[in-house]
Amino acid sequence: MALTATATASVGSSSHKAAFDLKGAQYDYAGRSTILLVSVGADYHEGEKFGATIDLLNRSGFGSVTVAVADTLQRHNLKASPSQAYDRSRRRGDQWIARNRPLIDLLTADVDILRWDDALIDPGYPRALSDVRAAYRSNTDYRSAIDSTIDRFVARQGGDVPEVDRVRDGCLRYLLEEVPIIQPLWAAQGYDFVVYPQQISAAMQATRDLFVEDGAAWLPLRFKKRRSAR
């Protein structure tokens, strides 16, 4: 009870406010379903920014929120043996959920938590994965969108990335595992939106354009500082 009270105060008095960064698009969120996609370790999924996200979801009136913890997806970008990378990423997911449970419990919609491993064993995933891999092999425009997303990641590392081939290979495995879940799979499962603090990547947009007619619309967030009370 003390944790929940503390979290409530934190959200209410947060120095940040979250909003959807839709550049003019408008949606009706009342009663709709959304994925809240979480990158474990990212600063916008911790503390006041995460609290501001919870507040925004509550104000928007969603009917259901699935908190998708993309923990073991990160094993592809960890410099460790496959088993060590998996164990480390899974443990970080456990820790994130324990640390942020008081804020998650403030969601007023119906809530469930989806771990990345659960998405990987979904019966619809193998087909979605096969379709994405086939498109990467045969569709030059799609391959270019994936590769350009990898280029941007490498560039953000400062341009002088040790073992760049290993990093690029890890990014490719990461993306080819990630995009079929977030777009065709979650759209087919009936999710209306995917909430995430960044604009949709070229890889994700190309996957959406190629495989999704409706559902799983991308809702990027922006954060701004609240004005100090006088």
C-alpha positions as CSV (number, residue, x, y, z in Angstrom):
1,M,0.0,0.0,0.0
2,A,2.8,2.4,0.8
3,L,4.4,1.7,-2.6
4,T,1.2,2.5,-4.4
5,A,0.7,5.7,-2.5
6,T,4.2,6.8,-3.3
7,A,3.7,6.0,-7.0
8,T,0.4,8.0,-7.0
9,A,2.2,11.0,-5.6
10,S,5.0,10.6,-8.1
11,V,2.7,10.6,-11.1
12,G,0.6,13.5,-9.9
13,S,3.6,15.7,-9.2
14,S,5.8,14.6,-12.1
15,S,8.0,17.3,-13.6
16,H,7.2,15.8,-17.1
17,K,4.0,15.5,-19.1
18,A,3.5,13.0,-21.9
19,A,1.5,13.5,-25.1
20,F,1.1,11.6,-28.3
21,D,3.3,13.0,-31.1
22,L,1.0,12.5,-34.0
23,K,1.7,15.5,-36.2
24,G,-2.0,16.3,-36.7
25,A,-3.5,12.8,-36.7
26,Q,-6.4,12.2,-34.3
27,Y,-7.7,9.0,-32.8
28,D,-10.5,8.0,-30.4
29,Y,-8.8,6.0,-27.7
30,A,-11.8,5.4,-25.4
31,G,-12.3,1.7,-24.8
32,R,-9.6,0.7,-27.3
33,S,-6.7,-1.7,-26.8
34,T,-3.1,-0.8,-26.8
35,I,0.4,-2.3,-26.4
36,L,2.7,-0.3,-24.2
37,L,6.0,-1.3,-25.6
38,V,8.8,-1.2,-23.1
39,S,12.6,-1.1,-23.9
40,V,14.2,-2.3,-20.7
41,G,16.9,0.1,-19.6
42,A,15.7,3.1,-21.6
43,D,15.4,6.3,-19.5
44,Y,11.9,7.0,-20.8
45,H,10.6,3.8,-19.4
46,E,11.8,4.7,-15.9
47,G,10.9,7.2,-13.2
48,E,9.0,10.4,-14.0
49,K,8.8,9.8,-17.7
50,F,7.3,6.4,-17.3
51,G,4.9,7.8,-14.7
52,A,3.9,10.5,-17.2
53,T,3.2,7.8,-19.8
54,I,1.0,6.0,-17.3
55,D,-0.9,9.2,-16.6
56,L,-1.4,9.8,-20.4
57,L,-2.8,6.3,-20.9
58,N,-5.2,6.8,-18.0
59,R,-6.3,10.2,-19.4
60,S,-6.9,8.7,-22.8
61,G,-9.4,6.2,-21.6
62,F,-8.0,3.0,-23.1
63,G,-10.1,-0.1,-22.3
64,S,-7.1,-2.4,-22.1
65,V,-3.3,-2.0,-21.9
66,T,-0.8,-4.8,-22.5
67,V,2.6,-3.9,-21.1
68,A,5.0,-5.7,-23.5
69,V,8.4,-6.0,-21.8
70,A,10.9,-6.5,-24.7
71,D,13.5,-7.9,-22.4
72,T,15.0,-11.0,-24.1
73,L,14.9,-9.3,-27.5
74,Q,17.9,-7.3,-26.2
75,R,20.0,-10.5,-26.0
76,H,21.0,-9.9,-29.7
77,N,22.8,-6.7,-28.7
78,L,24.7,-8.0,-25.7
79,K,28.3,-8.9,-25.9
80,A,28.2,-12.3,-24.2
81,S,27.6,-16.0,-25.1
82,P,24.0,-16.7,-26.2
83,S,23.1,-18.3,-22.9
84,Q,24.7,-15.5,-20.9
85,A,23.0,-12.9,-23.1
86,Y,19.6,-14.6,-22.6
87,D,20.0,-14.9,-18.9
88,R,21.1,-11.3,-18.5
89,S,18.3,-9.9,-20.6
90,R,15.7,-12.0,-18.9
91,R,17.0,-11.0,-15.4
92,R,16.8,-7.3,-16.4
93,G,13.2,-7.8,-17.4
94,D,12.4,-9.3,-14.0
95,Q,14.0,-6.4,-12.3
96,W,12.2,-3.8,-14.5
97,I,8.8,-5.3,-13.7
98,A,9.6,-5.4,-9.9
99,R,10.8,-1.9,-10.0
100,N,7.9,-0.5,-12.0
101,R,5.1,-2.6,-10.7
102,P,3.8,0.3,-8.5
103,L,3.4,2.5,-11.6
104,I,1.9,-0.3,-13.7
105,D,-0.7,-0.9,-10.9
106,L,-1.9,2.7,-11.4
107,L,-3.3,2.0,-14.8
108,T,-7.1,2.3,-14.8
109,A,-7.6,0.0,-17.9
110,D,-7.6,-3.7,-17.8
111,V,-3.9,-4.6,-17.7
112,D,-1.7,-7.6,-18.5
113,I,2.0,-8.0,-18.8
114,L,3.5,-9.7,-21.8
115,R,7.1,-10.9,-21.7
116,W,9.0,-11.2,-25.0
117,D,9.4,-14.9,-24.6
118,D,5.6,-15.2,-24.6
119,A,5.5,-13.4,-27.9
120,L,8.1,-15.7,-29.4
121,I,6.1,-18.9,-28.6
122,D,2.8,-17.4,-29.9
123,P,1.3,-19.8,-32.5
124,G,1.1,-17.0,-35.1
125,Y,4.7,-15.9,-34.8
126,P,6.4,-18.5,-37.0
127,R,4.3,-17.6,-40.1
128,A,4.9,-13.8,-39.4
129,L,8.6,-14.4,-39.0
130,S,8.8,-16.5,-42.2
131,D,7.0,-13.8,-44.2
132,V,9.3,-11.1,-42.9
133,R,12.5,-13.1,-43.7
134,A,11.2,-13.9,-47.1
135,A,10.6,-10.3,-47.8
136,Y,14.0,-9.3,-46.6
137,R,15.6,-11.8,-49.0
138,S,13.5,-11.0,-52.1
139,N,12.2,-7.4,-51.8
140,T,15.0,-4.8,-52.3
141,D,12.9,-1.9,-51.0
142,Y,12.1,-3.8,-47.8
143,R,15.7,-4.9,-47.3
144,S,16.8,-1.3,-47.8
145,A,14.4,-0.1,-45.0
146,I,15.8,-2.7,-42.6
147,D,19.4,-1.9,-43.5
148,S,18.9,1.8,-43.2
149,T,17.5,1.3,-39.7
150,I,20.6,-0.7,-38.8
151,D,22.8,2.2,-40.3
152,R,21.1,4.7,-38.0
153,F,21.7,2.5,-34.9
154,V,25.4,2.2,-35.8
155,A,25.7,5.9,-36.5
156,R,24.2,6.7,-33.1
157,Q,27.0,4.8,-31.5
158,G,29.4,7.5,-32.7
159,G,30.5,6.1,-36.0
160,D,33.5,4.3,-34.6
161,V,31.9,1.0,-33.4
162,P,34.3,-1.8,-32.5
163,E,33.4,-5.1,-34.1
164,V,31.0,-3.3,-36.4
165,D,30.2,-6.5,-38.3
166,R,29.1,-8.2,-35.1
167,V,27.0,-5.2,-34.1
168,R,25.3,-5.1,-37.5
169,D,24.6,-8.8,-37.4
170,G,23.1,-8.5,-34.0
171,C,20.9,-5.6,-35.1
172,L,19.7,-7.6,-38.1
173,R,18.7,-10.5,-35.9
174,Y,17.1,-8.1,-33.5
175,L,15.0,-6.4,-36.2
176,L,14.0,-9.6,-38.0
177,E,12.7,-11.0,-34.7
178,E,11.1,-7.7,-33.5
179,V,9.1,-6.4,-36.5
180,P,6.9,-9.5,-37.2
181,I,5.7,-9.4,-33.6
182,I,5.0,-5.7,-33.3
183,Q,3.2,-5.3,-36.7
184,P,1.6,-8.3,-38.4
185,L,1.3,-10.4,-35.2
186,W,-0.1,-7.8,-32.8
187,A,-2.3,-6.3,-35.5
188,A,-3.8,-9.7,-36.3
189,Q,-4.4,-10.2,-32.6
190,G,-6.7,-7.2,-32.6
191,Y,-4.5,-4.6,-30.8
192,D,-5.5,-1.1,-32.0
193,F,-2.3,0.8,-31.0
194,V,1.3,0.4,-30.0
195,V,2.6,3.2,-27.7
196,Y,6.3,4.0,-27.8
197,P,8.3,7.1,-27.0
198,Q,10.0,7.3,-30.5
199,Q,8.7,7.8,-34.0
200,I,8.3,4.6,-36.0
201,S,11.5,3.3,-37.6
202,A,11.9,2.8,-41.3
203,A,12.0,-1.0,-40.7
204,M,8.8,-0.9,-38.7
205,Q,7.0,1.4,-41.1
206,A,8.0,-0.8,-44.1
207,T,6.8,-3.9,-42.3
208,R,3.5,-2.2,-41.6
209,D,3.1,-1.0,-45.2
210,L,3.8,-4.5,-46.5
211,F,1.9,-6.7,-44.1
212,V,-0.7,-4.7,-42.1
213,E,-4.0,-3.3,-43.4
214,D,-5.4,-2.2,-40.1
215,G,-4.6,-2.3,-36.4
216,A,-1.4,-1.8,-34.3
217,A,-1.2,1.9,-35.3
218,W,2.0,3.5,-34.0
219,L,1.5,6.1,-31.2
220,P,4.8,7.9,-30.6
221,L,5.2,9.9,-27.4
222,R,6.9,13.2,-26.6
223,F,7.7,14.5,-23.2
224,K,7.9,18.1,-22.0
225,K,8.7,19.7,-18.7
226,R,5.8,21.0,-16.7
227,R,5.9,24.7,-15.8
228,S,7.0,25.1,-12.1
229,A,4.1,26.1,-9.9
230,R,4.3,29.7,-8.8
